[in-house]
Amino acid sequence: MRKGLIAALLMLPFAAVPSTAGILDVPPFQGNDTGGIIAWSPAIAHTYRDIAAAHCATWYKAARITSVHRRYGDYVSFECHFPPGYDPRRWMVYGPPVRALH
């Protein structure tokens, strides 16, 4: 009886883990070709624009930040759109335009 109780107590943590595995996990980033969300944390306070821009650049689009909620559990949301003057035929032949910083 005592061995069975000890075995059950030792197995209890392993039985409880799968039921709570997905509840507290916050994905740091989710997105597709139309936009996405980035989980807020102080670590991304100065880089969330770069993260969104890098994601949208994979589809040759520009990023526009739509909302920023600076609280844990909330998200920075953004959308991907074609930049003004986008001409797919010209970009296929000549590549994306080179922008100069003034």
VORO-309315 format. One line per 3 residues: number of its first residue (from 1); their letters; for each residue x, y, z of N, C-alpha, C. Coordinates in nm, 2 decimals. Layout:
REM VORO-309315
NUM	a	X:Y:Z:X:Y:Z:X:Y:Z | ...
***
This chain:
REM VORO-309315
1	mrk	0.08:-0.12:0.00:0.00:0.00:0.00:0.09:0.13:0.00 | 0.19:0.12:0.08:0.28:0.24:0.10:0.36:0.26:-0.03 | 0.40:0.15:-0.10:0.48:0.17:-0.22:0.39:0.22:-0.33
4	gli	0.27:0.18:-0.34:0.17:0.23:-0.44:0.14:0.38:-0.42 | 0.13:0.42:-0.29:0.11:0.57:-0.26:0.23:0.65:-0.30 | 0.35:0.60:-0.27:0.47:0.67:-0.31:0.48:0.68:-0.46
7	aal	0.45:0.57:-0.53:0.46:0.57:-0.68:0.36:0.67:-0.74 | 0.24:0.68:-0.68:0.14:0.77:-0.73:0.18:0.91:-0.70 | 0.24:0.94:-0.59:0.29:1.08:-0.56:0.40:1.12:-0.65
10	lml	0.49:1.03:-0.68:0.60:1.06:-0.77:0.55:1.08:-0.92 | 0.45:1.02:-0.96:0.40:1.04:-1.09:0.30:1.16:-1.11 | 0.25:1.21:-1.00:0.16:1.32:-1.00:0.21:1.44:-1.08
13	pfa	0.33:1.49:-1.06:0.38:1.61:-1.14:0.38:1.58:-1.29 | 0.41:1.46:-1.33:0.42:1.43:-1.47:0.28:1.42:-1.53 | 0.18:1.38:-1.46:0.04:1.38:-1.50:-0.02:1.51:-1.51
16	avp	0.02:1.61:-1.43:-0.04:1.74:-1.43:0.02:1.84:-1.54 | 0.14:1.81:-1.59:0.21:1.90:-1.68:0.13:1.91:-1.81 | 0.09:1.81:-1.88:0.03:1.83:-2.01:-0.11:1.91:-2.01
19	sta	-0.18:1.90:-1.90:-0.30:1.97:-1.89:-0.29:2.13:-1.88 | -0.17:2.17:-1.84:-0.15:2.32:-1.83:-0.04:2.37:-1.92 | 0.01:2.28:-2.01:0.12:2.32:-2.10:0.09:2.44:-2.19
22	gil	-0.03:2.45:-2.24:-0.06:2.55:-2.34:-0.13:2.67:-2.28 | -0.17:2.67:-2.16:-0.25:2.78:-2.10:-0.17:2.91:-2.08 | -0.05:2.89:-2.03:0.03:3.01:-1.99:0.13:3.05:-2.10
25	dvp	0.14:2.97:-2.21:0.24:3.00:-2.31:0.18:3.11:-2.40 | 0.26:3.22:-2.41:0.23:3.33:-2.50:0.32:3.33:-2.62 | 0.27:3.31:-2.74:0.36:3.30:-2.85:0.42:3.44:-2.88
28	pfq	0.55:3.45:-2.89:0.62:3.58:-2.91:0.58:3.66:-3.03 | 0.55:3.58:-3.14:0.52:3.64:-3.27:0.43:3.56:-3.35 | 0.33:3.62:-3.42:0.25:3.54:-3.51:0.22:3.64:-3.63
31	gnd	0.23:3.59:-3.75:0.20:3.68:-3.86:0.19:3.60:-3.99 | 0.14:3.67:-4.09:0.13:3.62:-4.23:0.15:3.74:-4.32 | 0.11:3.73:-4.45:0.14:3.83:-4.55:0.06:3.96:-4.53
34	tgg	-0.05:3.96:-4.45:-0.13:4.07:-4.43:-0.10:4.15:-4.30 | -0.02:4.09:-4.21:0.01:4.15:-4.08:0.04:4.05:-3.98 | 0.04:4.10:-3.85:0.06:4.01:-3.74:0.06:4.08:-3.61
37	iia	0.10:4.00:-3.50:0.11:4.05:-3.37:0.24:4.01:-3.30 | 0.29:4.09:-3.22:0.41:4.07:-3.14:0.37:4.08:-2.99 | 0.41:3.98:-2.91:0.38:3.99:-2.77:0.46:4.10:-2.71
40	wsp	0.40:4.18:-2.62:0.47:4.29:-2.56:0.55:4.25:-2.45 | 0.67:4.30:-2.44:0.76:4.29:-2.32:0.86:4.41:-2.33 | 0.91:4.45:-2.22:1.01:4.56:-2.22:1.13:4.53:-2.31
43	aia	1.16:4.41:-2.34:1.28:4.37:-2.42:1.26:4.42:-2.56 | 1.13:4.43:-2.61:1.11:4.47:-2.75:1.06:4.62:-2.76 | 1.07:4.69:-2.65:1.02:4.83:-2.65:1.08:4.92:-2.76
46	hty	1.21:4.89:-2.80:1.27:4.97:-2.90:1.29:4.90:-3.03 | 1.25:4.77:-3.04:1.27:4.70:-3.16:1.15:4.64:-3.23 | 1.03:4.67:-3.18:0.91:4.61:-3.24:0.89:4.66:-3.38
49	rdi	0.93:4.78:-3.41:0.91:4.83:-3.55:1.01:4.76:-3.64 | 1.13:4.72:-3.60:1.22:4.65:-3.68:1.17:4.51:-3.70 | 1.11:4.45:-3.60:1.06:4.31:-3.61:0.95:4.31:-3.71
52	aaa	0.86:4.40:-3.71:0.75:4.41:-3.80:0.80:4.44:-3.94 | 0.90:4.53:-3.96:0.95:4.56:-4.09:1.02:4.44:-4.15 | 1.10:4.36:-4.07:1.16:4.25:-4.12:1.07:4.14:-4.17
55	hca	0.96:4.12:-4.09:0.86:4.03:-4.13:0.79:4.06:-4.26 | 0.75:4.19:-4.27:0.68:4.23:-4.39:0.77:4.24:-4.52 | 0.90:4.25:-4.49:0.99:4.26:-4.60:1.00:4.13:-4.68
58	twy	0.97:4.02:-4.61:0.97:3.89:-4.68:0.87:3.88:-4.79 | 0.77:3.96:-4.79:0.67:3.97:-4.90:0.69:4.10:-4.98 | 0.80:4.17:-4.97:0.82:4.30:-5.03:0.72:4.40:-5.00
61	kaa	0.68:4.40:-4.87:0.58:4.50:-4.83:0.64:4.58:-4.71 | 0.57:4.69:-4.69:0.61:4.78:-4.58:0.52:4.75:-4.46 | 0.57:4.78:-4.34:0.49:4.75:-4.21:0.43:4.88:-4.16
64	rit	0.31:4.87:-4.11:0.25:4.99:-4.04:0.20:4.94:-3.91 | 0.25:5.00:-3.80:0.21:4.96:-3.67:0.06:5.02:-3.65 | -0.03:4.93:-3.60:-0.17:4.97:-3.59:-0.20:5.00:-3.44
67	svh	-0.14:4.92:-3.35:-0.17:4.95:-3.21:-0.06:4.89:-3.12 | -0.03:4.96:-3.01:0.07:4.92:-2.91:0.01:4.92:-2.78 | 0.00:4.81:-2.71:-0.05:4.80:-2.57:0.07:4.76:-2.49
70	rry	0.12:4.85:-2.40:0.24:4.83:-2.33:0.21:4.76:-2.19 | 0.15:4.64:-2.20:0.12:4.56:-2.08:0.15:4.42:-2.11 | 0.20:4.34:-2.01:0.22:4.20:-2.03:0.09:4.13:-2.07
73	gdy	0.10:4.04:-2.16:-0.02:3.97:-2.20:-0.09:4.04:-2.32 | -0.05:4.16:-2.35:-0.11:4.23:-2.47:-0.01:4.23:-2.58 | -0.05:4.28:-2.70:0.03:4.27:-2.82:0.05:4.40:-2.89
76	vsf	0.15:4.40:-2.97:0.17:4.51:-3.07:0.12:4.45:-3.20 | 0.03:4.52:-3.26:-0.03:4.47:-3.39:0.02:4.55:-3.50 | 0.04:4.49:-3.62:0.08:4.56:-3.74:0.02:4.50:-3.86
79	ech	0.02:4.58:-3.97:-0.03:4.53:-4.10:0.08:4.55:-4.20 | 0.08:4.46:-4.30:0.18:4.47:-4.41:0.10:4.53:-4.53 | 0.16:4.62:-4.60:0.10:4.68:-4.72:0.20:4.71:-4.82
82	fpp	0.16:4.72:-4.95:0.25:4.76:-5.05:0.28:4.91:-5.04 | 0.41:4.95:-5.05:0.45:5.09:-5.04:0.39:5.17:-5.15 | 0.37:5.30:-5.13:0.32:5.39:-5.24:0.41:5.38:-5.36
85	gyd	0.35:5.38:-5.48:0.43:5.37:-5.60:0.48:5.23:-5.63 | 0.42:5.13:-5.57:0.46:4.99:-5.60:0.42:4.95:-5.74 | 0.51:4.90:-5.82:0.48:4.85:-5.95:0.55:4.72:-5.96
88	prr	0.47:4.61:-5.95:0.53:4.47:-5.95:0.62:4.44:-6.07 | 0.58:4.49:-6.19:0.65:4.46:-6.31:0.79:4.53:-6.31 | 0.79:4.65:-6.26:0.92:4.73:-6.25:1.01:4.66:-6.15
91	wmv	0.95:4.62:-6.03:1.03:4.56:-5.93:1.09:4.43:-5.98 | 1.02:4.35:-6.06:1.07:4.22:-6.11:1.19:4.25:-6.20 | 1.19:4.35:-6.28:1.30:4.38:-6.37:1.41:4.45:-6.30
94	ygp	1.38:4.55:-6.23:1.49:4.64:-6.17:1.52:4.61:-6.02 | 1.43:4.55:-5.96:1.44:4.53:-5.81:1.38:4.64:-5.74 | 1.37:4.63:-5.60:1.30:4.73:-5.53:1.38:4.86:-5.53
97	pvr	1.32:4.98:-5.52:1.39:5.10:-5.53:1.48:5.12:-5.41 | 1.59:5.19:-5.44:1.69:5.22:-5.33:1.65:5.35:-5.27 | 1.63:5.36:-5.14:1.59:5.48:-5.07:1.71:5.54:-5.01
100	alh	1.72:5.67:-5.02:1.83:5.74:-4.96:1.79:5.80:-4.83 | 1.87:5.80:-4.73:1.84:5.87:-4.61:1.88:6.01:-4.61 | 1.80:6.10:-4.58:1.83:6.25:-4.59:1.87:6.30:-4.45
***
